[in-house]
Amino acid sequence: MGITAILLATCLTLSGCSGFEIFKYDSVPVVRAVLTAGATRASVVAAGGQPNSEVKVPQNGGVCLNYTLLTDKGATTPFFVVLTRDNRVANYGYVSCATALKDNYAMPSEGMKQVY
C-alpha cells in the first residue's frame, strides 16, 4: 500500500478529518426538504420549524433562513437556506447566512448548489 493511501486512511479515521462528516446531517428534516425539487419556504418551515433568524438578501430581494442542525448524537452545525422573493429555495449550505452572504454563496451564478 502506498504512502498516500496510508495517509488517506489515517486521515479518514481521525475525527473531523473526513470530508464525509457533513453527510451525518442529510437525514435532518430541513435538509431533506431543501433537497426536494420545487422546495419552497412553506415546505422548508414545515420540515424544519421556524428558523433561528432571517436576513434580507439584497441580490435577489429574498431572505436567508438561519438554522442550527442537530443530529441524534448531539453534533450541531449552522445551515442556511436562501429563498427568492417568490419564496422558492435558491441555495443552501452548511454555513450561516452571514458567511453565505459575505462569501457570495447566497446567489450562485450557476444555479442551486450545496455549500459546505
TIVO-2410 file (N, C-alpha, C; in nm, 3 decimals):
# residues 116
REC num residu      c1      c2      c3 atome chaine
REC   1      M   0.086  -0.117   0.000     N      A
REC   1      M   0.000   0.000   0.000    CA      A
REC   1      M   0.090   0.123   0.000     C      A
REC   2      G   0.060   0.219  -0.086     N      A
REC   2      G   0.142   0.339  -0.097    CA      A
REC   2      G   0.124   0.433   0.022     C      A
REC   3      I   0.219   0.521   0.037     N      A
REC   3      I   0.215   0.617   0.147    CA      A
REC   3      I   0.092   0.707   0.139     C      A
REC   4      T   0.050   0.743   0.017     N      A
REC   4      T  -0.069   0.826   0.001    CA      A
REC   4      T  -0.192   0.756   0.053     C      A
REC   5      A  -0.206   0.628   0.021     N      A
REC   5      A  -0.322   0.551   0.068    CA      A
REC   5      A  -0.322   0.538   0.220     C      A
REC   6      I  -0.205   0.518   0.277     N      A
REC   6      I  -0.194   0.507   0.423    CA      A
REC   6      I  -0.232   0.639   0.489     C      A
REC   7      L  -0.180   0.749   0.436     N      A
REC   7      L  -0.213   0.881   0.491    CA      A
REC   7      L  -0.362   0.909   0.478     C      A
REC   8      L  -0.421   0.876   0.365     N      A
REC   8      L  -0.563   0.898   0.345    CA      A
REC   8      L  -0.645   0.815   0.443     C      A
REC   9      A  -0.611   0.688   0.459     N      A
REC   9      A  -0.684   0.602   0.552    CA      A
REC   9      A  -0.672   0.653   0.695     C      A
REC  10      T  -0.553   0.698   0.732     N      A
REC  10      T  -0.533   0.752   0.867    CA      A
REC  10      T  -0.616   0.878   0.886     C      A
REC  11      C  -0.612   0.965   0.788     N      A
REC  11      C  -0.687   1.091   0.796    CA      A
REC  11      C  -0.836   1.065   0.810     C      A
REC  12      L  -0.889   0.972   0.733     N      A
REC  12      L  -1.032   0.944   0.736    CA      A
REC  12      L  -1.078   0.883   0.868     C      A
REC  13      T  -0.986   0.820   0.939     N      A
REC  13      T  -1.025   0.762   1.067    CA      A
REC  13      T  -1.022   0.864   1.181     C      A
REC  14      L  -0.955   0.975   1.160     N      A
REC  14      L  -0.948   1.078   1.264    CA      A
REC  14      L  -1.075   1.162   1.263     C      A
REC  15      S  -1.124   1.194   1.378     N      A
REC  15      S  -1.245   1.276   1.390    CA      A
REC  15      S  -1.223   1.413   1.329     C      A
REC  16      G  -1.320   1.459   1.251     N      A
REC  16      G  -1.313   1.592   1.192    CA      A
REC  16      G  -1.230   1.600   1.066     C      A
REC  17      C  -1.163   1.496   1.029     N      A
REC  17      C  -1.077   1.499   0.911    CA      A
REC  17      C  -1.152   1.450   0.787     C      A
REC  18      S  -1.258   1.378   0.806     N      A
REC  18      S  -1.331   1.319   0.695    CA      A
REC  18      S  -1.413   1.422   0.619     C      A
REC  19      G  -1.400   1.421   0.488     N      A
REC  19      G  -1.484   1.505   0.404    CA      A
REC  19      G  -1.628   1.458   0.402     C      A
REC  20      F  -1.652   1.338   0.453     N      A
REC  20      F  -1.786   1.281   0.455    CA      A
REC  20      F  -1.860   1.313   0.585     C      A
REC  21      E  -1.797   1.382   0.675     N      A
REC  21      E  -1.855   1.416   0.805    CA      A
REC  21      E  -1.987   1.491   0.790     C      A
REC  22      I  -1.999   1.574   0.691     N      A
REC  22      I  -2.118   1.657   0.673    CA      A
REC  22      I  -2.241   1.573   0.639     C      A
REC  23      F  -2.222   1.452   0.584     N      A
REC  23      F  -2.335   1.369   0.546    CA      A
REC  23      F  -2.419   1.323   0.664     C      A
REC  24      K  -2.367   1.337   0.785     N      A
REC  24      K  -2.445   1.297   0.902    CA      A
REC  24      K  -2.570   1.384   0.919     C      A
REC  25      Y  -2.575   1.498   0.849     N      A
REC  25      Y  -2.691   1.587   0.859    CA      A
REC  25      Y  -2.794   1.563   0.748     C      A
REC  26      D  -2.764   1.476   0.653     N      A
REC  26      D  -2.856   1.455   0.541    CA      A
REC  26      D  -2.991   1.397   0.581     C      A
REC  27      S  -3.001   1.338   0.698     N      A
REC  27      S  -3.130   1.284   0.741    CA      A
REC  27      S  -3.212   1.384   0.822     C      A
REC  28      V  -3.156   1.502   0.850     N      A
REC  28      V  -3.229   1.605   0.924    CA      A
REC  28      V  -3.342   1.656   0.834     C      A
REC  29      P  -3.465   1.666   0.885     N      A
REC  29      P  -3.580   1.701   0.801    CA      A
REC  29      P  -3.566   1.828   0.717     C      A
REC  30      V  -3.509   1.934   0.772     N      A
REC  30      V  -3.496   2.058   0.694    CA      A
REC  30      V  -3.400   2.039   0.576     C      A
REC  31      V  -3.297   1.959   0.594     N      A
REC  31      V  -3.204   1.931   0.483    CA      A
REC  31      V  -3.276   1.851   0.375     C      A
REC  32      R  -3.350   1.749   0.415     N      A
REC  32      R  -3.427   1.672   0.316    CA      A
REC  32      R  -3.526   1.761   0.242     C      A
REC  33      A  -3.584   1.858   0.312     N      A
REC  33      A  -3.683   1.947   0.249    CA      A
REC  33      A  -3.620   2.031   0.139     C      A
REC  34      V  -3.500   2.086   0.163     N      A
REC  34      V  -3.438   2.169   0.059    CA      A
REC  34      V  -3.389   2.087  -0.058     C      A
REC  35      L  -3.366   1.959  -0.037     N      A
REC  35      L  -3.322   1.872  -0.146    CA      A
REC  35      L  -3.436   1.829  -0.238     C      A
REC  36      T  -3.559   1.856  -0.198     N      A
REC  36      T  -3.676   1.820  -0.277    CA      A
REC  36      T  -3.695   1.919  -0.391     C      A
REC  37      A  -3.716   1.869  -0.512     N      A
REC  37      A  -3.739   1.957  -0.626    CA      A
REC  37      A  -3.858   2.047  -0.600     C      A
REC  38      G  -3.844   2.176  -0.631     N      A
REC  38      G  -3.952   2.272  -0.613    CA      A
REC  38      G  -3.971   2.316  -0.470     C      A
REC  39      A  -3.870   2.297  -0.385     N      A
REC  39      A  -3.882   2.334  -0.243    CA      A
REC  39      A  -3.915   2.482  -0.227     C      A
REC  40      T  -4.001   2.510  -0.130     N      A
REC  40      T  -4.046   2.647  -0.102    CA      A
REC  40      T  -4.027   2.678   0.046     C      A
REC  41      R  -4.050   2.805   0.081     N      A
REC  41      R  -4.043   2.844   0.221    CA      A
REC  41      R  -4.138   2.759   0.305     C      A
REC  42      A  -4.259   2.739   0.255     N      A
REC  42      A  -4.358   2.662   0.330    CA      A
REC  42      A  -4.309   2.520   0.357     C      A
REC  43      S  -4.249   2.455   0.258     N      A
REC  43      S  -4.203   2.317   0.277    CA      A
REC  43      S  -4.082   2.311   0.370     C      A
REC  44      V  -3.995   2.412   0.362     N      A
REC  44      V  -3.877   2.416   0.449    CA      A
REC  44      V  -3.919   2.438   0.594     C      A
REC  45      V  -4.007   2.536   0.617     N      A
REC  45      V  -4.052   2.565   0.754    CA      A
REC  45      V  -4.136   2.450   0.809     C      A
REC  46      A  -4.215   2.386   0.725     N      A
REC  46      A  -4.293   2.270   0.771    CA      A
REC  46      A  -4.201   2.159   0.819     C      A
REC  47      A  -4.089   2.141   0.752     N      A
REC  47      A  -3.995   2.035   0.789    CA      A
REC  47      A  -3.904   2.075   0.905     C      A
REC  48      G  -3.856   2.198   0.903     N      A
REC  48      G  -3.754   2.239   1.000    CA      A
REC  48      G  -3.801   2.330   1.110     C      A
REC  49      G  -3.927   2.373   1.104     N      A
REC  49      G  -3.975   2.469   1.202    CA      A
REC  49      G  -3.929   2.609   1.169     C      A
REC  50      Q  -3.963   2.703   1.255     N      A
REC  50      Q  -3.921   2.841   1.232    CA      A
REC  50      Q  -3.769   2.850   1.241     C      A
REC  51      P  -3.707   2.929   1.153     N      A
REC  51      P  -3.561   2.942   1.158    CA      A
REC  51      P  -3.517   3.019   1.283     C      A
REC  52      N  -3.390   3.008   1.316     N      A
REC  52      N  -3.333   3.085   1.428    CA      A
REC  52      N  -3.341   3.234   1.400     C      A
REC  53      S  -3.320   3.271   1.273     N      A
REC  53      S  -3.327   3.411   1.232    CA      A
REC  53      S  -3.341   3.419   1.080     C      A
REC  54      E  -3.372   3.540   1.032     N      A
REC  54      E  -3.382   3.567   0.888    CA      A
REC  54      E  -3.299   3.690   0.856     C      A
REC  55      V  -3.238   3.689   0.738     N      A
REC  55      V  -3.158   3.800   0.691    CA      A
REC  55      V  -3.203   3.833   0.549     C      A
REC  56      K  -3.220   3.961   0.518     N      A
REC  56      K  -3.256   4.001   0.382    CA      A
REC  56      K  -3.139   3.974   0.288     C      A
REC  57      V  -3.173   3.931   0.165     N      A
REC  57      V  -3.072   3.904   0.063    CA      A
REC  57      V  -3.089   4.009  -0.047     C      A
REC  58      P  -3.003   4.111  -0.048     N      A
REC  58      P  -3.019   4.220  -0.145    CA      A
REC  58      P  -3.008   4.174  -0.291     C      A
REC  59      Q  -2.930   4.069  -0.317     N      A
REC  59      Q  -2.908   4.023  -0.454    CA      A
REC  59      Q  -3.034   3.973  -0.522     C      A
REC  60      N  -3.129   3.919  -0.445     N      A
REC  60      N  -3.248   3.863  -0.510    CA      A
REC  60      N  -3.379   3.912  -0.450     C      A
REC  61      G  -3.373   4.002  -0.352     N      A
REC  61      G  -3.495   4.052  -0.290    CA      A
REC  61      G  -3.562   3.951  -0.199     C      A
REC  62      G  -3.494   3.841  -0.173     N      A
REC  62      G  -3.549   3.737  -0.086    CA      A
REC  62      G  -3.490   3.743   0.053     C      A
REC  63      V  -3.491   3.629   0.120     N      A
REC  63      V  -3.437   3.620   0.255    CA      A
REC  63      V  -3.350   3.496   0.270     C      A
REC  64      C  -3.268   3.498   0.372     N      A
REC  64      C  -3.186   3.383   0.408    CA      A
REC  64      C  -3.232   3.337   0.546     C      A
REC  65      L  -3.260   3.209   0.559     N      A
REC  65      L  -3.303   3.150   0.685    CA      A
REC  65      L  -3.185   3.082   0.753     C      A
REC  66      N  -3.162   3.115   0.879     N      A
REC  66      N  -3.057   3.051   0.959    CA      A
REC  66      N  -3.117   2.940   1.043     C      A
REC  67      Y  -3.060   2.822   1.033     N      A
REC  67      Y  -3.098   2.709   1.118    CA      A
REC  67      Y  -2.973   2.657   1.187     C      A
REC  68      T  -2.991   2.589   1.299     N      A
REC  68      T  -2.884   2.513   1.362    CA      A
REC  68      T  -2.928   2.367   1.358     C      A
REC  69      L  -2.851   2.286   1.287     N      A
REC  69      L  -2.885   2.145   1.274    CA      A
REC  69      L  -2.830   2.067   1.392     C      A
REC  70      L  -2.904   1.967   1.434     N      A
REC  70      L  -2.866   1.882   1.546    CA      A
REC  70      L  -2.889   1.736   1.506     C      A
REC  71      T  -2.786   1.654   1.526     N      A
REC  71      T  -2.802   1.511   1.499    CA      A
REC  71      T  -2.844   1.440   1.627     C      A
REC  72      D  -2.880   1.313   1.613     N      A
REC  72      D  -2.920   1.235   1.729    CA      A
REC  72      D  -2.803   1.211   1.825     C      A
REC  73      K  -2.682   1.237   1.780     N      A
REC  73      K  -2.564   1.220   1.867    CA      A
REC  73      K  -2.520   1.352   1.929     C      A
REC  74      G  -2.597   1.459   1.907     N      A
REC  74      G  -2.569   1.587   1.970    CA      A
REC  74      G  -2.479   1.681   1.893     C      A
REC  75      A  -2.434   1.642   1.775     N      A
REC  75      A  -2.349   1.730   1.694    CA      A
REC  75      A  -2.435   1.841   1.633     C      A
REC  76      T  -2.378   1.961   1.620     N      A
REC  76      T  -2.451   2.073   1.560    CA      A
REC  76      T  -2.367   2.139   1.451     C      A
REC  77      T  -2.436   2.208   1.360     N      A
REC  77      T  -2.371   2.288   1.258    CA      A
REC  77      T  -2.470   2.393   1.209     C      A
REC  78      P  -2.420   2.509   1.164     N      A
REC  78      P  -2.511   2.607   1.104    CA      A
REC  78      P  -2.559   2.558   0.969     C      A
REC  79      F  -2.674   2.607   0.927     N      A
REC  79      F  -2.732   2.569   0.798    CA      A
REC  79      F  -2.812   2.688   0.747     C      A
REC  80      F  -2.786   2.731   0.623     N      A
REC  80      F  -2.862   2.842   0.567    CA      A
REC  80      F  -2.946   2.795   0.450     C      A
REC  81      V  -3.058   2.865   0.430     N      A
REC  81      V  -3.145   2.841   0.315    CA      A
REC  81      V  -3.180   2.978   0.257     C      A
REC  82      V  -3.142   3.003   0.132     N      A
REC  82      V  -3.176   3.129   0.065    CA      A
REC  82      V  -3.304   3.108  -0.013     C      A
REC  83      L  -3.398   3.200   0.007     N      A
REC  83      L  -3.525   3.198  -0.066    CA      A
REC  83      L  -3.530   3.318  -0.160     C      A
REC  84      T  -3.586   3.298  -0.278     N      A
REC  84      T  -3.608   3.408  -0.371    CA      A
REC  84      T  -3.726   3.491  -0.324     C      A
REC  85      R  -3.751   3.602  -0.391     N      A
REC  85      R  -3.865   3.686  -0.350    CA      A
REC  85      R  -3.998   3.614  -0.364     C      A
REC  86      D  -4.005   3.510  -0.448     N      A
REC  86      D  -4.130   3.432  -0.459    CA      A
REC  86      D  -4.125   3.306  -0.371     C      A
REC  87      N  -4.037   3.308  -0.270     N      A
REC  87      N  -4.028   3.203  -0.167    CA      A
REC  87      N  -3.988   3.065  -0.218     C      A
REC  88      R  -3.908   3.061  -0.321     N      A
REC  88      R  -3.851   2.936  -0.371    CA      A
REC  88      R  -3.707   2.923  -0.320     C      A
REC  89      V  -3.665   2.800  -0.291     N      A
REC  89      V  -3.528   2.779  -0.245    CA      A
REC  89      V  -3.432   2.808  -0.360     C      A
REC  90      A  -3.336   2.898  -0.334     N      A
REC  90      A  -3.236   2.935  -0.433    CA      A
REC  90      A  -3.101   2.871  -0.404     C      A
REC  91      N  -3.071   2.850  -0.277     N      A
REC  91      N  -2.944   2.790  -0.238    CA      A
REC  91      N  -2.950   2.750  -0.092     C      A
REC  92      Y  -2.855   2.670  -0.050     N      A
REC  92      Y  -2.849   2.623   0.089    CA      A
REC  92      Y  -2.708   2.574   0.117     C      A
REC  93      G  -2.675   2.560   0.242     N      A
REC  93      G  -2.543   2.507   0.275    CA      A
REC  93      G  -2.518   2.503   0.423     C      A
REC  94      Y  -2.403   2.450   0.458     N      A
REC  94      Y  -2.367   2.425   0.598    CA      A
REC  94      Y  -2.279   2.536   0.654     C      A
REC  95      V  -2.324   2.659   0.637     N      A
REC  95      V  -2.264   2.778   0.698    CA      A
REC  95      V  -2.379   2.870   0.738     C      A
REC  96      S  -2.349   2.977   0.807     N      A
REC  96      S  -2.454   3.073   0.846    CA      A
REC  96      S  -2.488   3.164   0.729     C      A
REC  97      C  -2.601   3.233   0.740     N      A
REC  97      C  -2.639   3.332   0.638    CA      A
REC  97      C  -2.532   3.440   0.626     C      A
REC  98      A  -2.477   3.485   0.739     N      A
REC  98      A  -2.374   3.588   0.736    CA      A
REC  98      A  -2.255   3.544   0.652     C      A
REC  99      T  -2.211   3.421   0.670     N      A
REC  99      T  -2.099   3.368   0.592    CA      A
REC  99      T  -2.138   3.351   0.446     C      A
REC 100      A  -2.258   3.301   0.422     N      A
REC 100      A  -2.304   3.280   0.284    CA      A
REC 100      A  -2.310   3.412   0.208     C      A
REC 101      L  -2.360   3.517   0.272     N      A
REC 101      L  -2.369   3.648   0.207    CA      A
REC 101      L  -2.230   3.708   0.188     C      A
REC 102      K  -2.146   3.700   0.289     N      A
REC 102      K  -2.011   3.757   0.283    CA      A
REC 102      K  -1.928   3.690   0.173     C      A
REC 103      D  -1.941   3.559   0.162     N      A
REC 103      D  -1.860   3.483   0.065    CA      A
REC 103      D  -1.931   3.460  -0.068     C      A
REC 104      N  -2.042   3.531  -0.090     N      A
REC 104      N  -2.118   3.524  -0.216    CA      A
REC 104      N  -2.173   3.386  -0.247     C      A
REC 105      Y  -2.209   3.308  -0.144     N      A
REC 105      Y  -2.274   3.180  -0.165    CA      A
REC 105      Y  -2.424   3.195  -0.179     C      A
REC 106      A  -2.477   3.310  -0.144     N      A
REC 106      A  -2.621   3.327  -0.136    CA      A
REC 106      A  -2.690   3.311  -0.272     C      A
REC 107      M  -2.630   3.360  -0.376     N      A
REC 107      M  -2.691   3.352  -0.509    CA      A
REC 107      M  -2.590   3.297  -0.609     C      A
REC 108      P  -2.580   3.166  -0.621     N      A
REC 108      P  -2.483   3.109  -0.715    CA      A
REC 108      P  -2.519   3.143  -0.859     C      A
REC 109      S  -2.418   3.175  -0.938     N      A
REC 109      S  -2.442   3.211  -1.077    CA      A
REC 109      S  -2.479   3.090  -1.162     C      A
REC 110      E  -2.442   2.970  -1.118     N      A
REC 110      E  -2.470   2.851  -1.197    CA      A
REC 110      E  -2.588   2.771  -1.145     C      A
REC 111      G  -2.672   2.830  -1.065     N      A
REC 111      G  -2.789   2.760  -1.014    CA      A
REC 111      G  -2.766   2.708  -0.874     C      A
REC 112      M  -2.869   2.645  -0.817     N      A
REC 112      M  -2.863   2.598  -0.680    CA      A
REC 112      M  -2.756   2.492  -0.662     C      A
REC 113      K  -2.680   2.506  -0.555     N      A
REC 113      K  -2.578   2.407  -0.523    CA      A
REC 113      K  -2.559   2.405  -0.372     C      A
REC 114      Q  -2.512   2.293  -0.322     N      A
REC 114      Q  -2.486   2.279  -0.179    CA      A
REC 114      Q  -2.353   2.344  -0.144     C      A
REC 115      V  -2.349   2.414  -0.032     N      A
REC 115      V  -2.227   2.479   0.015    CA      A
REC 115      V  -2.184   2.414   0.145     C      A
REC 116      Y  -2.058   2.376   0.155     N      A
REC 116      Y  -2.006   2.312   0.276    CA      A
REC 116      Y  -1.930   2.411   0.357     C      A
***
